[in-house]
């Protein structure tokens, strides 16, 4: 058997209230004839009052049932809310785990960038030392980014999250090849 909902009980109470209102109108109508001594009205009034008493009792039962159903529905709703909060927390935990993994990868990436920057600085310094020793170092200090390519690397990393229009239009490798093409061996150049 399916348990009645508060909505169903409210409908029953509403229907019963309509019946009670109709019976009250009947009692008012019959009351005048009953006090005037009309035997038929006296008998009808007694029956109407009995039906009103039964309907009033039925209404009290429906109100108690409504109160109980409301508590039951609230408990069901609270359990559903608790279950949903637990489900959402589990989703948050999954996302937090993914964030922690991404943070670890970001730490690895930052370390890789540090290593690359150090390598670029050392290699640039060694290249300039060798250029000077060869007597072929340009007097004006060389091409753009031939000294300080690491700064372009940092600029590119910082701009990585920008809109495409605000990112450098050349890759780091392209800039390095353009800057060092007069010194690098021809097979090392892809530009």
Secondary structure, DSSP 8 states (H G I E B T S, - for coil): -----HHHHHHHHHHHHHHHHHHHHHHHHHHHHHHTT-HHHHHHHHHHHHHHHHHHHHHHHHHHHHHHHHHHHHHHHHHHHHHHHHHHHHHHHHHHHHHHHHHHHHHHHHHHHHHHHHHHHHHHHHHHHHHHHHT---TT--STTSS-HHHHHHHHHHHTTS-GGGS-SS-HHHHHHHHHTTTS-GGG---
